Amino acid sequence: MKLLSVNLGRPEAVPYTDHVDGVTGIDKRPVEGPVRVTAPGPKGVGGSGLAGDAVCEKKHHGGDDQAVYAVAREDLDAWERELGRPLRNGVFGENLTTSGLDVSGALIGERWRVGPDLLLEVTSGRIPCQTFQGHLGERQWVRRFTAQAAPGAYLRVIEPGEIRAGDAIEIVRRPDHEVTVAFQFRAVTTERTLLPRILAAAEWLHPEAVETARKYVAKYGS
């Protein structure tokens, strides 16, 4: 398992975002050399965990529990075949494009050592938005991406460090529960009856997903 590329985005004016200034950092591109990764701070205040990476809409993106976004190259390859077009690393807005790692099959709370120092922890799947759809330029992209249920993973920074393309990725901890990124994603999108079950991973799960699941249980039971 390895890191194929580290991808950073710059603020760019586009017609398809609802950001107040009309800008987005979703168009991320592979960079050479080391990139420092640290916890960026609370959501709404902190942006990306990667130095030099832009998060323009901090209400819904960025912050400690979404500090890093990873996508498997294998998933990009599958979408290439379905869409009939090439998809470069970073095109989904991911910071890390990986090889040999089942990102959407990772357990919530799973920890990855990337390079010699950086330690990351899986928190949730990525929920697609209209900016993502506009960036890809594919009709009904949000619906299609959601149906696929391979959203890639958001991660928090446990131990900061520098990373670069080619670094090894090692899974150093897998919690004892069933809640994968894909399972959690389905629970909060298309199969909400699964929501009570994601609370088995509440210790590590993105706080917003925990809140959603607890509200569901309070209303409908477990």
N, C-alpha and C positions, 0 to 999 in steps of 0.2 A: 504494500500500500504506500502510495506516495502522493506528493503535492505536485500536480502538473503545472499550475500557474497561480500566481498571486495577482489579483485584479483590483484596480483602483478606478474610481470614477471622479470626474470633475463636474461642477455645476454647469448645466447646459440648458439654454432656453428651448422649450419645445411646446407644441400646441396641444399636447394630450395630457398634461398634468393639471390638477386643481390646486397646486401650490400657489400661494398668494403672489409670489414673484414669477410664476410660470417657469420654474427651473426644476431640474431633477439631476440626480447623480447616478441613475440606474445604468447608464451605458459604461460599464466597467471594462477596462482593458488590461491585458497582462503587462506586468512591469518586470524589469530586470533588477537584480540586486536585492539586498535585504530590506524588509519592511518590518517596522516595529509594531507589535500588537499589544495593546493594554486595555483594561476596562475603561470605557469612555465616560461613565457616570450614568445617573438615572435617565430613564426614558423621558423625553420632552426637554432634556437638557443636554445629555450626551449624545453624540452622533455615532460614527463608526469606531470600532476598536482598532482599525488599521490607520496608521499615520499616513496622511495625504489622501485619504478617501473621503468623498463628500457624501453626507446625508442631508438632504435639503428639507425633507418633510419629517421633522422630529416628533410630531404628534403620533405617527403610526410606525415610524422606522427608527432604528438605532437604539442606543441605550444599553445598559449592562446585560440585559437578557437577550438582546439581539445584536450583540457586538460584532459578530462575524456570521456570514452566510456562506454555506458550502453546498456545492452541487457536484454530483458524480459525473465524470466524463461519459460514463456508460449511459446515463440518462439523456445527456445531450445527443449522444449518438442515436439513441432510440427515437428521439424527436426529429433528428435529421432525416431518418428513414420515413417517418410519418409525414413530415412537412415537405419533403423533397427539396430541401435547401441546406446549405452548410450552416452550421452554428459554431462560431468560434468560442473559445474559452472566455467567460465573463459576460456573455450575451444575455444570460438570465439575471444579470445584476449580482452574480455571486462574487464574493471575495476570494474564495478558494475553489479551484477546480481540481478534483481528486481523481485518482486512478486506483482501481482494485479495492475500493471501499464502498460498501452498501450504505450510502448516506441516509436514504429514506428508511432503510431497515434498521438504523441505529436506535438503540434504546434511549428514551429520555433519561438523562443523568449519566449516560455513557461518557467516559472521558478519553480524549485523544491527546497524545503527545505528538506535536508537530515540530520537527527539527529537534535540536538539543534542549530547548528551554520552554517553549510555549506549551501550556496545558489548557485545553478547552473542554467545556462540558456542554452536552447537547440539551437544549431547552424546549424546542418546539419545531413544527414545520412552518414553512412560509405560506402565508395566505396571499393569493394573487390579487392584484388590484388593477384599476383601469390604466394606470400609468404603465404597468407591465404589459398590458394588452396593446397600448399605443406604441410602446417601444418595439414589440415584436412585429406589429403590423399584421397580425393574424386575426381573422374574423372569429368571434366567439371564443377568444383565447382563454378568458377566465374560466368559462364553462369547461373547455377541453382540458385545461391544466388541472382543474379541480377533479374531473372525472378520472384522470390518470392516477391521482393519489400518490405521486412521487415528487413531493414538493421541495426536496432538499432540506437542510437543517440549519436552524439558528443555533448559535453557541455563545456561551458566556466565557469570559477569560478568568481562569483560576490562577494561573501563573503567567505573567507577561513574558514576552520574548521576541526575538527576531526570527523571521522565516523568509524563505526564498523558494523559487521553483526548484523542484528536484528533492526537496526535503522528504525524509521518511515520515510516515504517519503510523503511529502505534496505538492500538486500543489498550488502555491500561486499566480500565475498570468497566464492568458491565453490571448494572444493578439487577437484582433478582425480582423482576416483574415482567409483564407482557407488553408494556406500552412502548411501541416503537414510534418513530416520527410519523410514519404513514398511518398508524392506528390513531394517534392523537389528531392528525389532520382530518381523517375521516370523521372522527367524533365531533369536531367543531364545525364541520362543513356539511357533509351529506348524510351522516349516520349518527344523529344526535342521541339516540338511545345508548350509544357507547360511552357517553360522557361520564356516567358514574364510575366506569372502570378506569378512566385515566387518572382518577384520584389516587390510585396505587402508586403513581409516580409524582405525587404532589410535592414531595421534598425537593425535587429537581426541576419540575415543570415551570414553564413561563407563568408568572403570577396571573396574567390575564386569562390564561386557559384554566387555571385553578378556579378563579372566580366564576367563569362561565359554567364549569362543571358543578360547583357548589350551588349556584343558583338553580341549575336544572334539578339537582337532587332535592333542594328545598321545595321546589314546585311539584315535581313528579315522583319523588322518591328514588330509591336505588334499585 
